[in-house]
């Protein structure tokens, strides 16, 4: 029994050892297989992942290229937006005629002035001569907006900041016309001699200015009195011809007369003359207020004398 027991024990131990050895061998084999499988799987995974990684790199490169292009194009886009600030707005889809018709309802100061600051197109349309008031003889019997038969009618209908274009080839009567708003009077001819304003003999002046104004490319004639009477504001005379009698009395005839007083509350008064031909009169400028003549410059030609000067406060 003892022997059998020992045999049985040995057999059991043999079984145990054999049972232990076999799984160990199998484990090693399995480990080798697993390692081989893992290696194979790694190879397979890397081989499968390579094209996807290349695609990701290419996508990244494309994104970087697109980003760099967008960054380079940013200043151009900004300039384009600044150059045509309202190009994306629906009002810019209108043609020039519609926009000019809309601008005609705006007051010259400050609404039409502000529209001229939007872009080059709006500036061109807001300052177009079609928006100016015109003084000319009506050819048709029908009424045309913005066209007036006389200068006095155009001045009374004008708004502050308007420009009045006086037609060439005709003589207009201007006798003591008071201008109390900011206006610009321009002759439509190529030369100042093409557009003439004549002051009647009994009037003190042709035009009387009580506000800041500009007169350009006009010929103004006065038999007695002065061509331009300046009361207040800033008066600019550019490229004009002022004609008075050749040998008048000192107190009767003078091309430019200023009676502006000293400035009040920061208001500046003065007269600026540039490229203006002055003919006749006892004096070119007569000042009876707080203004004095300064910065005088004259060019003598065979027929006439051109003056540049300023009449400003002391």
C-alpha positions, 0 to 999 in steps of 0.5 A: 500500500505504501508502495502503491501510495508512493507510486500513486503519489509519484504518478500524481507528482509526475502528472503535476509536473507534466501539467506544469511543464506543458502550460509553460511550454505552451505559454512560451510558444504563445508568447512567441506567437503573440510577439510575432502577431504583435510585430505583424500587427505593428507592421500592418498598422504602420503600413496602413497608417502611412497613407493617412499620415501623409494625407494629414500632412498634405492637408496641413500644408494646404491649410498653411498655404491657404492661411498664408494666401489669406494673410497676404490678401488681407491688406488688399481686401482692406484697401478695396473696402476703403476704396469702395466703402459702400460697394456692398450696400444696395444703394451702390447698385443704382446707376449714376443718374439715380444717385445724383437724383437722390443727392439733389434732395440733400442739403449741400452743407453738411449732408452732400458734403458728407456723402462726398467723403464716402468714396471717389464715385460719390464724391464725383457725383455729389460735386457734379455740375448737374447738381449746381443751380444754373442761370441761363435763358430758358430755351423751352417754355417748360420748367426745368428744375435748377435753372433760373432766368436771373441771378437774383432768383437763383440766389433766393432759391439756393441753399447754403453751400450751393454752387450757382453756374452763370451761363456764358454769352449773356449779360446779367443785371446785378444791382445790389443783390444781397447774399446772406448764405454761403454760396459759390458763383462761377462763370460758365465760360472759358474766360472771365470775359465770357460771363458778364455781370453789369451793375446799374448806374443807381446801385451802390454795388453789384453784389453785397456779401454778408456771408462767406462766399466765393466768386470765380471766372466772372466779369463784373462791371460797375458804372458808379459805386463798387463791383463787390461790397463786403460786409462780413464773412470770408470773401474769395475772388479768383480769376475775375475781372473787375471794371469801374470807370477810369477817372471816377470820384474817390468816394463813388467808384471802387472795385472792392469795398470792405466795411467789415468790423472787428471779429466777434465770437471767433468769426473771421472776416476778410477778402482774398483776391487771386489772379484778378484783373482790376481796371479803373477805379480810384483805388483797387480796394477801399476798407472802412472797417477793421480790415487792412490790405496785406500781401499785395502782389501784381503782374503788369501786362500790356493790357492790364494788371493782375492782382493777388492780395489779402484784406484781413484784420489788423 
